């Protein structure tokens, strides 16, 4: 195996295009709804769940998870890219970027990256990712805030990676970087949480402009 620039570039493009697959948008359109104009306007599983129900929300989460997991897991081997996890990280970041700024929607509307990032890290660090998912489930079950669960899960992922490595390794640094990115994409949710205005799971969406 080698790491030719052409194969690396191809892997990054494929991962970005895969990440750009607009799962939530297509599900919404199939149900006669443009999710960019409903609820939070976010093209993610939570907005789908609030608008169309938990079955559609679960479908969107699974597909968005796979958009991160499959490219990160398969592309390095399929394209003969050597070098281990660093290229897996780069491929995963490309998939997350596609999810947040999808080329198929001309960058207008995307998700916040949590489901796709969890897929990426399931390929890179499955034990830590399972721990983060468990933290997410517990927080959501207790508080009914998906956004808070996402924030806690992202932070837990980074902390578990640090605990496992016992040092600030490159993968740990990536974990904290992704956690910071998740906090950034959820910055409006953080403001609403601090004001006590964040919508709990189970409440229906309203036209865009509501939480």
C-alpha positions as a Markdown table, in Angstrom:
| # | Residue | x | y | z |
|---|---|---|---|---|
| 1 | Unk | 0.0 | 0.0 | 0.0 |
| 2 | Unk | 1.1 | 3.6 | -0.7 |
| 3 | Unk | -0.2 | 7.0 | -0.1 |
| 4 | Unk | -0.2 | 8.6 | -3.5 |
| 5 | Unk | -1.6 | 12.1 | -3.6 |
| 6 | Unk | -4.1 | 11.1 | -6.3 |
| 7 | Unk | -5.6 | 8.4 | -4.1 |
| 8 | Unk | -5.7 | 10.6 | -1.0 |
| 9 | Unk | -7.4 | 13.4 | -3.0 |
| 10 | Unk | -9.9 | 10.8 | -4.4 |
| 11 | Unk | -10.6 | 9.5 | -0.9 |
| 12 | Unk | -11.3 | 13.0 | 0.4 |
| 13 | Unk | -13.6 | 13.9 | -2.5 |
| 14 | Unk | -15.5 | 10.6 | -2.1 |
| 15 | Unk | -15.9 | 11.1 | 1.6 |
| 16 | Unk | -17.1 | 14.7 | 1.2 |
| 17 | Unk | -19.6 | 13.7 | -1.5 |
| 18 | Unk | -20.8 | 10.8 | 0.7 |
| 19 | Unk | -21.2 | 13.2 | 3.7 |
| 20 | Unk | -23.1 | 15.6 | 1.5 |
| 21 | Unk | -25.9 | 13.1 | 0.8 |
| 22 | Unk | -28.8 | 15.2 | 2.2 |
| 23 | Unk | -30.7 | 12.5 | 4.1 |
| 24 | Unk | -32.9 | 14.7 | 6.1 |
| 25 | Unk | -33.7 | 17.0 | 3.2 |
| 26 | Unk | -34.8 | 14.0 | 1.0 |
| 27 | Unk | -36.8 | 12.5 | 3.8 |
| 28 | Unk | -38.5 | 15.8 | 4.4 |
| 29 | Unk | -39.2 | 16.3 | 0.7 |
| 30 | Unk | -40.6 | 12.8 | 0.4 |
| 31 | Unk | -43.1 | 13.8 | 3.1 |
| 32 | Unk | -43.9 | 17.2 | 1.5 |
| 33 | Unk | -41.8 | 19.3 | 3.9 |
| 34 | Unk | -38.7 | 21.4 | 3.4 |
| 35 | Unk | -37.1 | 20.9 | 6.8 |
| 36 | Unk | -35.0 | 24.1 | 6.3 |
| 37 | Unk | -38.2 | 26.1 | 6.9 |
| 38 | Unk | -39.5 | 24.0 | 9.9 |
| 39 | Unk | -38.5 | 24.1 | 13.5 |
| 40 | Unk | -34.8 | 24.8 | 13.9 |
| 41 | Unk | -34.2 | 24.6 | 10.1 |
| 42 | Unk | -31.5 | 22.1 | 10.8 |
| 43 | Unk | -31.2 | 19.1 | 8.4 |
| 44 | Unk | -30.5 | 16.6 | 11.1 |
| 45 | Unk | -32.2 | 13.7 | 12.9 |
| 46 | Unk | -33.6 | 15.7 | 15.8 |
| 47 | Unk | -35.5 | 18.2 | 13.5 |
| 48 | Unk | -36.8 | 15.2 | 11.5 |
| 49 | Unk | -37.9 | 13.4 | 14.6 |
| 50 | Unk | -39.8 | 16.5 | 15.9 |
| 51 | Unk | -41.4 | 17.1 | 12.5 |
| 52 | Unk | -42.1 | 13.7 | 11.1 |
| 53 | Unk | -41.8 | 11.3 | 14.0 |
| 54 | Unk | -39.2 | 9.0 | 15.6 |
| 55 | Unk | -39.1 | 6.4 | 12.8 |
| 56 | Unk | -38.0 | 9.0 | 10.2 |
| 57 | Unk | -35.6 | 10.5 | 12.8 |
| 58 | Unk | -34.0 | 7.2 | 13.5 |
| 59 | Unk | -33.6 | 6.5 | 9.8 |
| 60 | Unk | -31.9 | 9.8 | 9.2 |
| 61 | Unk | -29.6 | 9.2 | 12.2 |
| 62 | Unk | -28.6 | 5.8 | 10.9 |
| 63 | Unk | -27.9 | 7.0 | 7.4 |
| 64 | Unk | -26.0 | 10.1 | 8.6 |
| 65 | Unk | -24.0 | 7.8 | 11.0 |
| 66 | Unk | -23.1 | 5.5 | 8.0 |
| 67 | Unk | -22.0 | 8.6 | 6.0 |
| 68 | Unk | -19.1 | 9.0 | 8.5 |
| 69 | Unk | -18.5 | 5.3 | 9.4 |
| 70 | Unk | -18.2 | 3.7 | 6.0 |
| 71 | Unk | -15.8 | 6.2 | 4.3 |
| 72 | Unk | -13.5 | 6.3 | 7.3 |
| 73 | Unk | -13.5 | 2.5 | 7.7 |
| 74 | Unk | -13.4 | 1.4 | 4.0 |
| 75 | Unk | -11.7 | 4.1 | 1.9 |
| 76 | Unk | -8.1 | 3.8 | 3.1 |
| 77 | Unk | -8.0 | 0.0 | 2.4 |
| 78 | Unk | -10.1 | 0.3 | -0.8 |
| 79 | Unk | -7.8 | 2.9 | -2.3 |
| 80 | Unk | -4.5 | 1.5 | -0.9 |
| 81 | Unk | -3.8 | 4.4 | 1.4 |
| 82 | Unk | -1.1 | 3.7 | 3.9 |
| 83 | Unk | -0.3 | 5.6 | 7.1 |
| 84 | Unk | -2.9 | 4.4 | 9.5 |
| 85 | Unk | -5.5 | 6.5 | 11.4 |
| 86 | Unk | -4.3 | 10.0 | 10.4 |
| 87 | Unk | -5.7 | 9.5 | 6.9 |
| 88 | Unk | -8.8 | 8.0 | 8.5 |
| 89 | Unk | -9.2 | 11.2 | 10.4 |
| 90 | Unk | -8.8 | 13.3 | 7.3 |
| 91 | Unk | -11.4 | 11.2 | 5.4 |
| 92 | Unk | -13.7 | 11.4 | 8.4 |
| 93 | Unk | -13.3 | 15.2 | 8.6 |
| 94 | Unk | -14.2 | 15.4 | 4.9 |
| 95 | Unk | -17.4 | 13.4 | 5.5 |
| 96 | Unk | -18.3 | 15.7 | 8.4 |
| 97 | Unk | -17.7 | 18.8 | 6.3 |
| 98 | Unk | -20.0 | 17.4 | 3.6 |
| 99 | Unk | -22.7 | 16.8 | 6.1 |
| 100 | Unk | -22.5 | 20.3 | 7.5 |
| 101 | Unk | -22.0 | 22.0 | 4.1 |
| 102 | Unk | -23.5 | 19.6 | 1.5 |
| 103 | Unk | -22.5 | 20.1 | -2.1 |
| 104 | Unk | -25.9 | 18.8 | -3.3 |
| 105 | Unk | -27.6 | 21.7 | -1.6 |
| 106 | Unk | -25.0 | 24.2 | -2.7 |
| 107 | Unk | -23.9 | 24.6 | 1.0 |
| 108 | Unk | -27.4 | 25.9 | 1.9 |
| 109 | Unk | -28.6 | 23.9 | 4.8 |
| 110 | Unk | -26.9 | 21.0 | 6.5 |
| 111 | Unk | -26.7 | 19.2 | 9.8 |
| 112 | Unk | -24.6 | 19.9 | 12.9 |
| 113 | Unk | -22.3 | 16.9 | 12.4 |
| 114 | Unk | -23.0 | 14.8 | 15.5 |
| 115 | Unk | -24.4 | 11.7 | 13.8 |
| 116 | Unk | -21.7 | 11.7 | 11.1 |
| 117 | Unk | -18.9 | 12.4 | 13.6 |
| 118 | Unk | -20.1 | 9.5 | 15.8 |
| 119 | Unk | -19.8 | 7.3 | 12.7 |
| 120 | Unk | -16.3 | 8.6 | 12.0 |
| 121 | Unk | -15.1 | 7.8 | 15.6 |
| 122 | Unk | -16.9 | 4.5 | 15.6 |
| 123 | Unk | -14.4 | 3.5 | 12.9 |
| 124 | Unk | -11.4 | 5.1 | 14.6 |
| 125 | Unk | -12.1 | 4.5 | 18.3 |
| 126 | Unk | -15.1 | 2.2 | 18.9 |
| 127 | Unk | -14.8 | 1.8 | 22.6 |
| 128 | Unk | -14.6 | 5.5 | 23.3 |
| 129 | Unk | -17.5 | 6.2 | 20.9 |
| 130 | Unk | -19.7 | 3.6 | 22.6 |
| 131 | Unk | -19.0 | 5.4 | 25.9 |
| 132 | Unk | -19.9 | 8.7 | 24.4 |
| 133 | Unk | -23.2 | 7.3 | 22.9 |
| 134 | Unk | -24.0 | 5.9 | 26.3 |
| 135 | Unk | -23.5 | 9.3 | 27.9 |
| 136 | Unk | -25.7 | 10.9 | 25.2 |
| 137 | Unk | -28.5 | 8.4 | 25.9 |
| 138 | Unk | -28.4 | 8.9 | 29.6 |
| 139 | Unk | -28.4 | 12.7 | 29.4 |
| 140 | Unk | -31.3 | 12.7 | 26.9 |
| 141 | Unk | -33.3 | 10.2 | 29.0 |
| 142 | Unk | -32.9 | 12.4 | 32.1 |
| 143 | Unk | -33.2 | 15.9 | 30.6 |
| 144 | Unk | -35.1 | 15.3 | 27.3 |
| 145 | Unk | -32.6 | 17.7 | 25.7 |
| 146 | Unk | -31.0 | 16.2 | 22.6 |
| 147 | Unk | -28.6 | 19.2 | 22.2 |
| 148 | Unk | -27.3 | 18.8 | 25.8 |
| 149 | Unk | -26.9 | 15.1 | 25.2 |
| 150 | Unk | -24.9 | 15.8 | 22.0 |
| 151 | Unk | -22.6 | 18.3 | 23.9 |
| 152 | Unk | -22.0 | 15.9 | 26.8 |
| 153 | Unk | -21.4 | 13.0 | 24.4 |
| 154 | Unk | -18.9 | 15.0 | 22.4 |
| 155 | Unk | -17.0 | 16.0 | 25.5 |
| 156 | Unk | -17.1 | 12.5 | 26.9 |
| 157 | Unk | -15.6 | 11.1 | 23.7 |
| 158 | Unk | -12.6 | 13.4 | 24.0 |
| 159 | Unk | -12.2 | 12.7 | 27.8 |
| 160 | Unk | -12.4 | 8.9 | 27.2 |
| 161 | Unk | -9.8 | 9.1 | 24.5 |
| 162 | Unk | -7.6 | 11.1 | 26.9 |
| 163 | Unk | -8.2 | 8.5 | 29.7 |
| 164 | Unk | -7.3 | 5.6 | 27.4 |
| 165 | Unk | -4.2 | 7.2 | 26.0 |
| 166 | Unk | -3.0 | 8.7 | 29.4 |
| 167 | Unk | -1.4 | 11.5 | 27.3 |
| 168 | Unk | -2.4 | 14.1 | 24.7 |
| 169 | Unk | -1.9 | 12.1 | 21.6 |
| 170 | Unk | -2.8 | 13.3 | 18.1 |
| 171 | Unk | -6.0 | 11.3 | 18.3 |
| 172 | Unk | -6.9 | 12.9 | 21.6 |
| 173 | Unk | -6.3 | 16.3 | 20.1 |
| 174 | Unk | -8.6 | 15.4 | 17.2 |
| 175 | Unk | -11.2 | 14.3 | 19.7 |
| 176 | Unk | -11.1 | 17.6 | 21.6 |
| 177 | Unk | -11.1 | 19.5 | 18.3 |
| 178 | Unk | -14.3 | 17.7 | 17.1 |
| 179 | Unk | -15.9 | 18.3 | 20.5 |
| 180 | Unk | -15.1 | 22.0 | 20.1 |
| 181 | Unk | -16.6 | 21.9 | 16.7 |
| 182 | Unk | -19.8 | 20.3 | 18.0 |
| 183 | Unk | -20.1 | 23.0 | 20.6 |
| 184 | Unk | -19.7 | 25.6 | 17.9 |
| 185 | Unk | -22.4 | 24.1 | 15.7 |
| 186 | Unk | -24.6 | 24.0 | 18.7 |
| 187 | Unk | -23.9 | 27.5 | 19.9 |
| 188 | Unk | -27.5 | 28.7 | 19.4 |
| 189 | Unk | -28.7 | 25.6 | 21.4 |
| 190 | Unk | -26.3 | 26.6 | 24.2 |
| 191 | Unk | -27.8 | 30.1 | 24.3 |
| 192 | Unk | -31.3 | 28.6 | 24.4 |
| 193 | Unk | -30.3 | 26.2 | 27.1 |
| 194 | Unk | -28.9 | 29.0 | 29.2 |
| 195 | Unk | -32.1 | 31.0 | 28.7 |
| 196 | Unk | -34.3 | 28.0 | 29.5 |
| 197 | Unk | -35.8 | 28.1 | 26.0 |
| 198 | Unk | -34.4 | 25.0 | 24.4 |
| 199 | Unk | -37.1 | 22.6 | 23.2 |
| 200 | Unk | -37.2 | 19.1 | 24.8 |
| 201 | Unk | -37.5 | 16.0 | 22.7 |
| 202 | Unk | -41.1 | 15.0 | 22.0 |
| 203 | Unk | -42.3 | 18.6 | 21.3 |
| 204 | Unk | -43.5 | 19.1 | 17.8 |
| 205 | Unk | -41.7 | 21.6 | 15.4 |
| 206 | Unk | -43.2 | 24.9 | 14.4 |
| 207 | Unk | -42.4 | 27.1 | 11.4 |
| 208 | Unk | -38.7 | 28.3 | 11.2 |
| 209 | Unk | -37.7 | 30.7 | 13.8 |
| 210 | Unk | -38.9 | 28.6 | 16.7 |
| 211 | Unk | -36.4 | 26.4 | 18.6 |
